[in-house]
Amino acid sequence: MTNLEFHGSAPAAGPVDLEGDLVSLPGDGARMAPRWTSAPAGRAPLPVSPSRIHGVRVPTGSARLLEAMSDYGD
């Protein structure tokens, strides 16, 4: 959830970065790190054969939209 409280007196001159800036990112990560758990050690899962994937349904309109998009996004 984003905290929308501002404690400065100067008006924003442009778009406001509600999530902080790159300077605060390492400190944010350090504060959150104790809450994260590491993935269990072990081998990576093996790839699944496409013939074993069943039950995925995509609406026709969504499939057409995705097919019309370029590889690098629109």
KEROVO-811627 format. One record per atom (N, C-alpha, C): residue number from 1; residue in one letter; x, y, z. Coordinates in pm, 1 decimal. Each point is the difference from the previous one (the first is absolute). Layout:
# residues N
@k=NUM; r=a; u=X; v=Y; w=Z
...
This chain:
# residues 74
@k=1; r=m; u=84.6; v=-116.7; w=0.0
@k=1; r=m; u=-84.6; v=116.7; w=0.0
@k=1; r=m; u=89.4; v=123.4; w=0.0
@k=2; r=t; u=-37.0; v=98.0; w=-77.7
@k=2; r=t; u=78.8; v=122.0; w=-12.0
@k=2; r=t; u=-42.3; v=101.5; w=104.5
@k=3; r=n; u=97.8; v=58.2; w=68.7
@k=3; r=n; u=-26.5; v=105.5; w=96.5
@k=3; r=n; u=-4.0; v=131.3; w=-75.4
@k=4; r=l; u=-116.2; v=65.1; w=-4.7
@k=4; r=l; u=-16.0; v=122.7; w=-77.2
@k=4; r=l; u=20.2; v=125.4; w=83.4
@k=5; r=e; u=51.8; v=-11.2; w=122.2
@k=5; r=e; u=26.0; v=116.5; w=83.9
@k=5; r=e; u=128.1; v=68.8; w=-44.8
@k=6; r=f; u=-6.8; v=132.7; w=-10.3
@k=6; r=f; u=117.8; v=78.1; w=-34.8
@k=6; r=f; u=30.6; v=92.8; w=115.9
@k=7; r=h; u=127.2; v=13.3; w=35.9
@k=7; r=h; u=39.5; v=81.6; w=113.8
@k=7; r=h; u=85.5; v=119.1; w=-40.8
@k=8; r=g; u=3.9; v=34.0; w=-126.6
@k=8; r=g; u=80.1; v=113.0; w=-45.0
@k=8; r=g; u=-85.9; v=123.5; w=-19.0
@k=9; r=s; u=64.4; v=116.6; w=-2.3
@k=9; r=s; u=-75.0; v=123.6; w=-18.6
@k=9; r=s; u=7.0; v=48.4; w=-144.2
@k=10; r=a; u=96.6; v=-47.0; w=-77.3
@k=10; r=a; u=14.4; v=44.0; w=-138.1
@k=10; r=a; u=-95.3; v=-79.6; w=-89.5
@k=11; r=p; u=-66.9; v=68.7; w=-94.5
@k=11; r=p; u=-89.1; v=-71.5; w=-90.7
@k=11; r=p; u=80.6; v=-86.8; w=-96.7
@k=12; r=a; u=-59.9; v=-106.3; w=-44.8
@k=12; r=a; u=67.1; v=-88.2; w=-95.6
@k=12; r=a; u=11.2; v=70.6; w=-134.3
@k=13; r=a; u=118.3; v=-2.1; w=-60.5
@k=13; r=a; u=22.3; v=68.6; w=-126.1
@k=13; r=a; u=-33.4; v=-88.8; w=-119.2
@k=14; r=g; u=-9.0; v=-127.9; w=19.9
@k=14; r=g; u=-26.8; v=-92.3; w=-110.4
@k=14; r=g; u=-67.3; v=-122.9; w=54.2
@k=15; r=p; u=10.9; v=-110.9; w=-74.7
@k=15; r=p; u=-60.2; v=-124.5; w=49.3
@k=15; r=p; u=61.1; v=-40.7; w=133.5
@k=16; r=v; u=-82.9; v=-41.4; w=93.3
@k=16; r=v; u=46.1; v=-37.0; w=132.8
@k=16; r=v; u=23.4; v=-150.4; w=3.0
@k=17; r=d; u=116.9; v=-40.4; w=45.5
@k=17; r=d; u=32.7; v=-141.5; w=13.3
@k=17; r=d; u=-50.2; v=-47.2; w=135.2
@k=18; r=l; u=-119.4; v=-63.1; w=1.2
@k=18; r=l; u=-61.8; v=-41.0; w=125.6
@k=18; r=l; u=70.2; v=-117.7; w=65.3
@k=19; r=e; u=84.0; v=-70.4; w=-72.0
@k=19; r=e; u=66.6; v=-118.7; w=53.1
@k=19; r=e; u=141.0; v=29.8; w=52.5
@k=20; r=g; u=45.0; v=121.7; w=-5.2
@k=20; r=g; u=134.6; v=31.7; w=46.2
@k=20; r=g; u=93.2; v=21.3; w=-118.4
@k=21; r=d; u=127.2; v=0.0; w=26.2
@k=21; r=d; u=96.3; v=18.4; w=-108.3
@k=21; r=d; u=107.5; v=-107.6; w=9.7
@k=22; r=l; u=89.8; v=-0.4; w=-96.6
@k=22; r=l; u=104.9; v=-102.4; w=-3.7
@k=22; r=l; u=96.2; v=10.1; w=117.5
@k=23; r=v; u=15.2; v=117.9; w=57.1
@k=23; r=v; u=90.5; v=17.9; w=112.9
@k=23; r=v; u=-53.1; v=-75.1; w=122.7
@k=24; r=s; u=-131.5; v=-3.7; w=17.0
@k=24; r=s; u=-57.7; v=-66.3; w=117.3
@k=24; r=s; u=-18.7; v=-150.2; w=-19.8
@k=25; r=l; u=19.4; v=-49.4; w=-121.9
@k=25; r=l; u=-25.3; v=-140.5; w=-29.2
@k=25; r=l; u=84.2; v=-97.6; w=83.0
@k=26; r=p; u=131.6; v=19.3; w=15.1
@k=26; r=p; u=76.5; v=-95.0; w=81.8
@k=26; r=p; u=-47.1; v=-5.8; w=145.3
@k=27; r=g; u=-34.8; v=114.1; w=56.9
@k=27; r=g; u=-49.7; v=1.6; w=137.8
@k=27; r=g; u=-134.4; v=-70.4; w=12.2
@k=28; r=d; u=-86.6; v=19.0; w=-100.4
@k=28; r=d; u=-129.7; v=-67.8; w=0.0
@k=28; r=d; u=19.9; v=-150.8; w=-5.2
@k=29; r=g; u=90.8; v=-44.0; w=-85.7
@k=29; r=g; u=28.0; v=-143.4; w=-11.7
@k=29; r=g; u=57.0; v=-57.3; w=128.8
@k=30; r=a; u=88.2; v=74.3; w=64.0
@k=30; r=a; u=60.7; v=-47.2; w=125.2
@k=30; r=a; u=-104.9; v=-13.3; w=110.1
@k=31; r=r; u=-97.5; v=91.7; w=3.7
@k=31; r=r; u=-106.2; v=-8.8; w=100.8
@k=31; r=r; u=-94.8; v=-116.4; w=-26.8
@k=32; r=m; u=-20.2; v=-35.2; w=-126.2
@k=32; r=m; u=-92.2; v=-108.3; w=-33.5
@k=32; r=m; u=66.2; v=-137.6; w=2.1
@k=33; r=a; u=131.5; v=-6.2; w=-12.8
@k=33; r=a; u=70.6; v=-127.2; w=-12.4
@k=33; r=a; u=-31.6; v=-99.7; w=110.9
@k=34; r=p; u=-11.5; v=40.7; w=126.8
@k=34; r=p; u=-30.9; v=-99.4; w=103.9
@k=34; r=p; u=-134.9; v=-69.7; w=-20.2
@k=35; r=r; u=-91.1; v=61.2; w=-74.6
@k=35; r=r; u=-131.3; v=-60.9; w=-22.9
@k=35; r=r; u=1.5; v=-102.0; w=-112.8
@k=36; r=w; u=102.9; v=4.2; w=-85.1
@k=36; r=w; u=5.4; v=-89.5; w=-115.0
@k=36; r=w; u=58.2; v=-133.6; w=41.2
@k=37; r=t; u=-51.2; v=-102.8; w=-58.9
@k=37; r=t; u=57.0; v=-131.9; w=22.8
@k=37; r=t; u=71.2; v=-43.7; w=-126.5
@k=38; r=s; u=104.3; v=-75.7; w=16.6
@k=38; r=s; u=74.9; v=-49.3; w=-115.0
@k=38; r=s; u=-69.2; v=-123.2; w=-56.1
@k=39; r=a; u=18.0; v=-18.8; w=-128.0
@k=39; r=a; u=-52.2; v=-121.1; w=-63.5
@k=39; r=a; u=77.5; v=-119.2; w=53.9
@k=40; r=p; u=-66.6; v=-112.6; w=20.1
@k=40; r=p; u=71.7; v=-116.6; w=50.3
@k=40; r=p; u=107.9; v=-44.4; w=-98.4
@k=41; r=a; u=110.7; v=-45.2; w=55.7
@k=41; r=a; u=110.0; v=-46.6; w=-84.4
@k=41; r=a; u=-43.1; v=-128.3; w=-69.5
@k=42; r=g; u=43.0; v=-14.9; w=-118.1
@k=42; r=g; u=-34.6; v=-119.7; w=-76.1
@k=42; r=g; u=17.0; v=28.5; w=-147.6
@k=43; r=r; u=-32.8; v=-97.9; w=-78.1
@k=43; r=r; u=18.1; v=19.3; w=-143.4
@k=43; r=r; u=-119.4; v=74.3; w=-58.7
@k=44; r=a; u=22.5; v=64.2; w=-111.1
@k=44; r=a; u=-105.8; v=73.9; w=-67.9
@k=44; r=a; u=-98.6; v=-98.6; w=-61.7
@k=45; r=p; u=-126.7; v=36.9; w=-7.6
@k=45; r=p; u=-97.4; v=-90.2; w=-60.5
@k=45; r=p; u=30.8; v=-23.2; w=-147.8
@k=46; r=l; u=-32.3; v=-116.9; w=-47.2
@k=46; r=l; u=21.5; v=-33.7; w=-140.6
@k=46; r=l; u=-108.3; v=65.3; w=-85.5
@k=47; r=p; u=31.5; v=32.7; w=-124.8
@k=47; r=p; u=-101.8; v=58.1; w=-87.0
@k=47; r=p; u=-112.6; v=-100.6; w=-26.6
@k=48; r=v; u=-118.5; v=51.0; w=-22.8
@k=48; r=v; u=-117.1; v=-83.1; w=-27.2
@k=48; r=v; u=-23.8; v=-3.5; w=-150.4
@k=49; r=s; u=-26.8; v=-116.0; w=-52.4
@k=49; r=s; u=-29.5; v=-15.0; w=-141.9
@k=49; r=s; u=-131.8; v=69.8; w=-31.6
@k=50; r=p; u=-7.7; v=74.9; w=-111.0
@k=50; r=p; u=-125.8; v=66.0; w=-36.5
@k=50; r=p; u=-117.4; v=-97.1; w=-11.4
@k=51; r=s; u=24.8; v=-126.4; w=-32.9
@k=51; r=s; u=-109.0; v=-96.3; w=-12.8
@k=51; r=s; u=-64.1; v=-32.7; w=135.3
@k=52; r=r; u=66.9; v=33.8; w=109.7
@k=52; r=r; u=-54.4; v=-26.6; w=134.0
@k=52; r=r; u=-78.3; v=118.2; w=56.1
@k=53; r=i; u=-2.5; v=112.1; w=-71.5
@k=53; r=i; u=-70.9; v=118.6; w=47.0
@k=53; r=i; u=-142.1; v=-4.9; w=-55.2
@k=54; r=h; u=-97.3; v=-8.2; w=88.9
@k=54; r=h; u=-140.7; v=-10.4; w=-40.2
@k=54; r=h; u=-84.1; v=100.2; w=77.6
@k=55; r=g; u=-111.6; v=37.3; w=-57.7
@k=55; r=g; u=-97.9; v=78.7; w=72.7
@k=55; r=g; u=19.9; v=150.0; w=-3.1
@k=56; r=v; u=93.8; v=50.9; w=-77.4
@k=56; r=v; u=17.9; v=144.9; w=-7.4
@k=56; r=v; u=-92.0; v=53.0; w=-109.0
@k=57; r=r; u=-87.0; v=92.2; w=37.6
@k=57; r=r; u=-93.1; v=58.8; w=-96.3
@k=57; r=r; u=22.0; v=150.6; w=-3.5
@k=58; r=v; u=12.8; v=51.9; w=-120.0
@k=58; r=v; u=20.8; v=143.3; w=-18.8
@k=58; r=v; u=-116.1; v=52.8; w=-82.9
@k=59; r=p; u=-68.5; v=104.3; w=46.0
@k=59; r=p; u=-108.9; v=57.1; w=-78.9
@k=59; r=p; u=49.6; v=43.8; w=-137.7
@k=60; r=t; u=-82.4; v=-17.9; w=-100.6
@k=60; r=t; u=38.5; v=31.7; w=-138.3
@k=60; r=t; u=46.8; v=144.1; w=-13.3
@k=61; r=g; u=-70.5; v=93.3; w=63.4
@k=61; r=g; u=39.0; v=140.7; w=-8.8
@k=61; r=g; u=138.3; v=24.6; w=57.9
@k=62; r=s; u=32.8; v=-66.5; w=110.5
@k=62; r=s; u=132.5; v=15.7; w=61.2
@k=62; r=s; u=107.6; v=-59.3; w=-89.6
@k=63; r=a; u=-29.1; v=-115.7; w=-59.3
@k=63; r=a; u=98.0; v=-63.0; w=-88.0
@k=63; r=a; u=28.1; v=88.6; w=-120.8
@k=64; r=r; u=-105.3; v=60.9; w=-56.3
@k=64; r=r; u=19.9; v=90.1; w=-114.8
@k=64; r=r; u=80.2; v=123.4; w=40.2
@k=65; r=l; u=-28.5; v=52.6; w=117.8
@k=65; r=l; u=72.1; v=117.9; w=47.5
@k=65; r=l; u=148.6; v=-31.6; w=15.3
@k=66; r=l; u=31.5; v=-112.5; w=63.3
@k=66; r=l; u=139.8; v=-37.4; w=20.6
@k=66; r=l; u=70.2; v=-28.7; w=-132.2
@k=67; r=e; u=-68.9; v=-63.1; w=-92.5
@k=67; r=e; u=61.2; v=-30.1; w=-128.6
@k=67; r=e; u=30.5; v=126.6; w=-78.2
@k=68; r=a; u=-80.9; v=104.3; w=19.3
@k=68; r=a; u=18.8; v=125.3; w=-72.7
@k=68; r=a; u=111.3; v=85.6; w=59.3
@k=69; r=m; u=45.0; v=-31.9; w=122.7
@k=69; r=m; u=104.0; v=80.0; w=64.4
@k=69; r=m; u=137.3; v=-35.8; w=-55.7
@k=70; r=s; u=87.4; v=99.0; w=1.1
@k=70; r=s; u=136.6; v=-26.0; w=-43.8
@k=70; r=s; u=74.1; v=-78.8; w=108.0
@k=71; r=d; u=114.4; v=-53.7; w=-33.6
@k=71; r=d; u=78.5; v=-78.2; w=96.1
@k=71; r=d; u=50.0; v=85.2; w=115.7
@k=72; r=y; u=12.5; v=129.5; w=-19.2
@k=72; r=y; u=56.4; v=87.0; w=102.5
@k=72; r=y; u=-105.2; v=85.4; w=69.4
@k=73; r=g; u=-126.8; v=-34.8; w=-13.1
@k=73; r=g; u=-106.4; v=72.3; w=69.3
@k=73; r=g; u=-52.4; v=117.8; w=-78.2
@k=74; r=d; u=-119.2; v=34.9; w=29.9
@k=74; r=d; u=-64.4; v=115.3; w=-64.7
@k=74; r=d; u=-44.9; v=98.4; w=106.4
